[in-house]
Amino acid sequence: MGLRVLSIREFHRLLFFAICIMSAIAYANDSLAAECMDIVANDSAIINATEFDLCPPSDESLTLDQYIEVGIPAHDRIWSGEDMTRAANILTEIAQNDPGHLPRYQSPNSGEAFDRLIADENLDLYRNRSLPLEMRFYDALNYIESSNQVFNIYLAAFNQRAVGDSELVDMSGSLLRMSVVMLQLVNELLPLLDKEDPTYPVRMNGLEQMKSGLASVVAGGIQTLTESHAFRTSELKRLIGYMENTFPDIFPELSASSRTESMIRLRSFLDDTKMQHLNPELSQLVVTMENVIETE
């Protein structure tokens, strides 16, 4: 069966949602850097913080059964967009009452619940090309929008010292993986667009807006690597690992100027004495991205 030509209205609707999602993800990355700077501005002790000072707060999270009792989907199965939406809404209520009760990274109480929130396995549905594209696209938009809501919940909790840097790093890694999935879905969608439609150039402009959002995602992630006053070295190195796994898929979609800007910033870190604590992971990220650029 040949490809179905997607109506311009359908494509515009899907692309509009994709742009909104990518903008939200980009905003989340910008917000993370801004929140870190606010924390420093409001707490002068953090300026000279040591690894001990940055230790995460005590674990006051609920148990797995308690999360299920309040309506969060079971942690031992894959979540859909509807599941993530339900979880996001309930976590909003939990955080409003006590942000310390949110699921935590590697927590004896709630670690498995947190793992499900950021599980790469949840995204397999959207990568499965044997399923209808439109169904995957809409569910992915729902999933990613709700995941972004969860990220903002944790960002606010981090600002209140209710969760630690580990949670934010894993949330950031999850947003990067979702950016890749959104790119893959949009690239599946493009061949279905009728190029003869007079509004085709306008739709392509919308696509460029989405890619601009991707550039902000990359820039926000790179900026976070400099926030050693708010993140432990171990956690920044984990973030670098997430970047190394996702940037090779994201970089080719950026404009030439955005790629150049990102690489100049990354290369500058190699000679920055303040960034040496992130080696060898940082150096390996630069090598990986140099190879990606060379193969384009």
C-alpha positions as CSV (number, residue, x, y, z in Angstrom):
1,M,0.0,0.0,0.0
2,G,1.4,3.4,-0.9
3,L,1.7,6.4,1.4
4,R,-1.4,8.3,2.2
5,V,-1.1,12.0,1.3
6,L,-1.8,13.8,4.5
7,S,-4.2,16.8,4.2
8,I,-2.7,20.1,4.8
9,R,-5.0,20.7,7.7
10,E,-4.0,17.4,9.4
11,F,-0.3,18.1,8.8
12,H,-0.6,21.6,10.1
13,R,-2.4,20.4,13.2
14,L,0.2,17.8,14.0
15,L,3.1,20.0,13.2
16,F,1.6,22.8,15.4
17,F,1.4,20.5,18.3
18,A,5.0,19.3,17.6
19,I,6.2,22.9,17.6
20,C,4.4,23.5,20.9
21,I,6.0,20.4,22.5
22,M,9.5,21.3,21.3
23,S,9.1,24.8,22.6
24,A,8.0,23.5,25.9
25,I,11.0,21.2,26.1
26,A,13.3,24.1,25.2
27,Y,11.7,26.2,27.8
28,A,12.2,23.5,30.4
29,N,16.0,23.5,29.6
30,D,16.1,27.2,29.9
31,S,14.1,27.1,33.1
32,L,16.6,24.6,34.6
33,A,19.5,26.9,34.1
34,A,17.5,29.9,35.4
35,E,16.4,28.0,38.5
36,C,20.0,27.0,39.2
37,M,21.1,30.6,39.0
38,D,18.2,31.7,41.3
39,I,19.2,29.1,43.8
40,V,22.7,30.5,43.9
41,A,21.5,34.1,44.1
42,N,19.3,33.2,47.0
43,D,21.8,31.1,48.9
44,S,25.4,32.5,48.9
45,A,26.6,29.3,50.6
46,I,26.1,27.4,47.3
47,I,28.7,29.6,45.5
48,N,31.5,27.8,47.4
49,A,29.5,24.5,47.7
50,T,31.4,21.2,48.0
51,E,30.2,17.8,46.9
52,F,29.0,17.2,50.5
53,D,27.0,20.5,50.5
54,L,25.2,19.4,47.3
55,C,24.1,16.0,48.7
56,P,20.4,15.4,47.9
57,P,17.8,16.0,50.6
58,S,16.6,13.2,52.8
59,D,14.1,10.7,51.2
60,E,10.6,11.4,52.3
61,S,8.9,9.8,49.3
62,L,5.9,7.5,49.6
63,T,5.9,3.8,49.0
64,L,5.0,2.1,45.7
65,D,1.7,0.9,47.0
66,Q,0.8,4.4,48.3
67,Y,1.4,5.9,44.8
68,I,-0.9,3.2,43.3
69,E,-3.5,3.9,45.9
70,V,-3.7,7.6,45.0
71,G,-4.2,6.7,41.4
72,I,-0.7,6.7,39.8
73,P,-0.4,3.8,37.2
74,A,1.5,0.7,38.2
75,H,5.2,1.1,37.9
76,D,5.8,-2.4,36.5
77,R,4.2,-1.9,33.1
78,I,4.8,0.4,30.1
79,W,2.9,3.7,30.3
80,S,1.0,5.4,27.5
81,G,0.3,9.1,27.0
82,E,-2.9,8.7,29.0
83,D,-1.0,7.0,31.9
84,M,1.6,9.8,31.9
85,T,-1.2,12.4,32.0
86,R,-2.8,10.7,34.9
87,A,0.5,10.5,36.7
88,A,1.4,14.2,36.0
89,N,-1.9,15.4,37.4
90,I,-1.6,13.3,40.6
91,L,2.0,14.3,41.1
92,T,0.9,17.9,40.8
93,E,-1.4,17.3,43.8
94,I,1.2,15.5,45.8
95,A,3.8,18.2,45.2
96,Q,1.3,20.9,46.3
97,N,0.8,19.1,49.6
98,D,4.4,18.1,50.2
99,P,7.0,18.0,47.3
100,G,9.2,15.8,49.5
101,H,6.6,13.0,48.8
102,L,7.5,12.8,45.1
103,P,9.2,9.6,43.8
104,R,13.0,9.8,44.1
105,Y,16.0,8.4,42.2
106,Q,17.2,5.0,43.5
107,S,15.0,5.4,46.6
108,P,14.2,2.2,48.6
109,N,10.7,3.5,48.9
110,S,9.9,4.9,45.4
111,G,12.9,4.3,43.1
112,E,10.9,2.0,40.8
113,A,8.1,4.6,40.5
114,F,10.6,7.2,39.5
115,D,12.2,4.9,37.0
116,R,8.9,4.4,35.3
117,L,8.4,8.2,35.0
118,I,11.6,8.5,32.9
119,A,11.7,5.0,31.3
120,D,13.0,4.8,27.7
121,E,10.8,1.7,27.4
122,N,7.7,3.9,27.5
123,L,8.8,5.4,24.1
124,D,8.9,2.1,22.3
125,L,5.3,2.5,21.2
126,Y,6.2,5.7,19.3
127,R,9.1,4.1,17.6
128,N,7.0,1.1,16.3
129,R,6.4,1.8,12.6
130,S,4.1,-1.1,12.3
131,L,1.5,1.0,14.1
132,P,-0.5,3.8,12.5
133,L,1.5,7.1,12.4
134,E,-1.4,9.3,13.4
135,M,-2.2,7.2,16.5
136,R,1.5,7.2,17.6
137,F,1.9,10.9,16.9
138,Y,-1.1,12.0,19.0
139,D,-0.3,9.7,21.9
140,A,3.3,10.8,21.8
141,L,2.3,14.5,22.0
142,N,0.1,13.7,25.0
143,Y,2.9,11.7,26.6
144,I,5.6,14.4,26.0
145,E,3.4,17.3,27.1
146,S,2.6,15.4,30.4
147,S,6.3,14.5,30.9
148,N,7.2,18.2,30.5
149,Q,4.6,18.9,33.2
150,V,6.3,16.3,35.5
151,F,9.7,18.0,34.8
152,N,8.4,21.3,35.9
153,I,7.0,19.8,39.1
154,Y,10.4,18.4,39.9
155,L,12.1,21.7,38.9
156,A,10.0,23.5,41.4
157,A,10.6,20.9,44.1
158,F,14.4,21.2,43.4
159,N,14.1,24.9,44.0
160,Q,12.5,24.1,47.3
161,R,15.3,21.6,48.2
162,A,12.7,18.8,48.3
163,V,14.4,16.7,45.6
164,G,18.0,16.5,44.4
165,D,20.1,16.9,41.3
166,S,19.8,13.2,40.4
167,E,16.1,13.6,39.7
168,L,16.6,16.6,37.5
169,V,19.4,15.0,35.5
170,D,17.3,11.9,34.8
171,M,14.3,14.1,33.8
172,S,16.6,16.1,31.5
173,G,17.8,12.8,29.9
174,S,14.2,11.8,29.4
175,L,13.4,15.1,27.7
176,L,16.4,14.6,25.3
177,R,15.1,11.1,24.4
178,M,11.7,12.4,23.8
179,S,13.1,15.1,21.5
180,V,14.6,12.4,19.4
181,V,11.3,10.5,19.2
182,M,9.5,13.7,18.2
183,L,12.0,14.3,15.4
184,Q,11.6,10.7,14.2
185,L,7.8,11.1,14.1
186,V,8.0,14.4,12.3
187,N,10.4,13.0,9.7
188,E,7.8,10.2,9.2
189,L,5.1,12.8,8.7
190,L,7.0,14.9,6.1
191,P,6.6,12.5,3.1
192,L,2.9,12.6,3.6
193,L,2.7,16.3,3.0
194,D,1.4,17.5,-0.4
195,K,4.2,19.6,-1.9
196,E,1.8,21.0,-4.5
197,D,-0.3,22.8,-1.8
198,P,0.3,26.5,-2.0
199,T,0.8,26.7,1.7
200,Y,3.7,24.2,1.6
201,P,6.4,26.8,2.3
202,V,4.5,28.1,5.3
203,R,4.4,24.5,6.7
204,M,8.1,24.2,6.2
205,N,8.6,27.4,8.0
206,G,6.8,25.8,10.9
207,L,9.2,22.9,10.8
208,E,12.1,25.3,11.0
209,Q,10.5,26.8,14.2
210,M,10.5,23.3,15.7
211,K,14.2,22.9,14.8
212,S,14.9,26.2,16.5
213,G,13.3,24.8,19.6
214,L,15.7,21.8,19.3
215,A,18.6,24.2,19.2
216,S,17.5,25.7,22.5
217,V,17.2,22.2,23.9
218,V,20.9,21.5,23.0
219,A,22.0,25.0,24.2
220,G,20.2,24.5,27.5
221,G,21.8,21.1,28.1
222,I,25.3,22.4,27.4
223,Q,24.7,25.3,29.7
224,T,23.7,23.0,32.5
225,L,27.2,21.4,32.3
226,T,28.6,24.6,33.7
227,E,26.3,24.6,36.8
228,S,28.7,22.8,39.1
229,H,27.4,25.0,41.9
230,A,24.1,23.2,41.8
231,F,24.9,19.8,40.4
232,R,27.4,17.2,41.7
233,T,30.1,16.0,39.3
234,S,28.7,12.5,39.2
235,E,25.3,13.8,38.1
236,L,26.7,16.1,35.4
237,K,28.7,13.2,34.1
238,R,25.5,11.2,33.9
239,L,23.9,14.1,31.9
240,I,26.8,14.0,29.5
241,G,26.1,10.3,29.0
242,Y,22.5,11.2,28.0
243,M,23.8,13.9,25.6
244,E,26.2,11.4,24.0
245,N,23.3,9.0,23.4
246,T,20.9,11.7,21.9
247,F,22.9,14.5,20.4
248,P,24.0,12.4,17.4
249,D,20.3,12.2,16.4
250,I,19.6,15.8,17.2
251,F,22.6,17.6,15.7
252,P,21.9,16.7,12.0
253,E,18.5,18.4,12.3
254,L,19.9,21.7,13.6
255,S,20.8,24.6,11.3
256,A,24.5,24.9,10.4
257,S,24.9,28.0,12.6
258,S,23.4,26.2,15.6
259,R,25.7,23.2,15.1
260,T,28.7,25.5,14.8
261,E,27.7,27.4,18.0
262,S,27.2,24.2,20.0
263,M,30.5,22.8,18.9
264,I,32.4,26.0,19.7
265,R,30.9,25.9,23.2
266,L,31.7,22.3,23.7
267,R,35.3,22.6,22.4
268,S,35.8,25.6,24.7
269,F,35.1,23.4,27.7
270,L,38.2,21.3,26.9
271,D,40.5,24.1,27.8
272,D,38.5,25.5,30.7
273,T,40.1,24.6,34.0
274,K,36.7,24.8,35.7
275,M,35.3,22.0,33.4
276,Q,38.1,19.5,33.9
277,H,36.3,17.7,36.6
278,L,33.9,16.4,33.9
279,N,36.6,14.4,32.1
280,P,37.0,11.9,30.5
281,E,33.2,12.0,29.8
282,L,33.3,15.5,28.5
283,S,36.2,14.8,26.1
284,Q,34.4,11.7,24.8
285,L,31.3,13.7,24.1
286,V,33.3,16.2,22.1
287,V,34.9,13.4,20.1
288,T,31.6,11.8,19.4
289,M,30.1,15.0,18.2
290,E,33.2,15.8,16.0
291,N,32.6,12.4,14.3
292,V,28.9,13.2,13.8
293,I,29.8,16.5,12.1
294,E,32.5,14.9,9.9
295,T,30.1,12.3,8.6
296,E,27.4,14.7,7.5
